[in-house]
Amino acid sequence: MLARDRPRTLVLFAMEKMLAKTSRNSSESLKFAKNRIVRTRYRK
């Protein structure tokens, strides 16, 4: 893992925790959030 990716990974973990708390269907929303983050990360 590159050092510059660590903050984004921490944000991802925080989002996962948030979604897991709020959403009953957590696994699917996690996949959705991860896909969105990956798309925005590699779009640049």
Contacts in CASP RR format, 6 or more apart in sequence:
PFRMAT RR
TARGET T0000
AUTHOR 0000-0000-0000
METHOD contacts of the structure
MODEL  1
MLARDRPRTLVLFAMEKMLAKTSRNSSESLKFAKNRIVRTRYRK
1 9 0 8 1.000
8 37 0 8 1.000
8 41 0 8 1.000
12 33 0 8 1.000
12 34 0 8 1.000
12 37 0 8 1.000
15 33 0 8 1.000
15 37 0 8 1.000
16 30 0 8 1.000
16 33 0 8 1.000
19 26 0 8 1.000
19 29 0 8 1.000
19 30 0 8 1.000
19 33 0 8 1.000
20 26 0 8 1.000
20 30 0 8 1.000
23 29 0 8 1.000
END
